[in-house]
Amino acid sequence: MSHDPTFFDYVCSNADKFAMLFAFECLAGLFSLVLLLGTEPGTASYVVGLLNLAGVTVLGVPTATILLKCHRM
């Protein structure tokens, strides 16, 4: 039986960096939400806010999953 570190052990050793990344993603999501709620639907700014919010969600969910898995380890 091998006791070599796995790939996930290397990922979890950088959990502090993933936490910082997640904090920046949450901040970007908050700014995008403010932009989305503060603009008129149908404008270019509204679409940009909507796309930014979608992108932050796509990036934030895997980061949060990694952090949860590392925390439960």
C-alpha positions, 0 to 999 in steps of 0.5 A: 500500500502506497502512502504517496500524496495524491493529486487531491492532497496537493490541491488541499495543501493550497486551500488557502489560495482557493479560499482567496480565489473564492472570496474574489469570486464572491466579490465579483458576483456582488458587483455583478449583482449590483450592476444587474439590479441597477440597470434597465433590462434590455440594455448592454450593461444589463447583459454584461451584468448577467453574463458576469454573474453567470461566469462567476457562478460557473467558476465559484461552484467548483471552487466552493466544492473543492473547499468543502471537500478539503475542509471535510478531509 
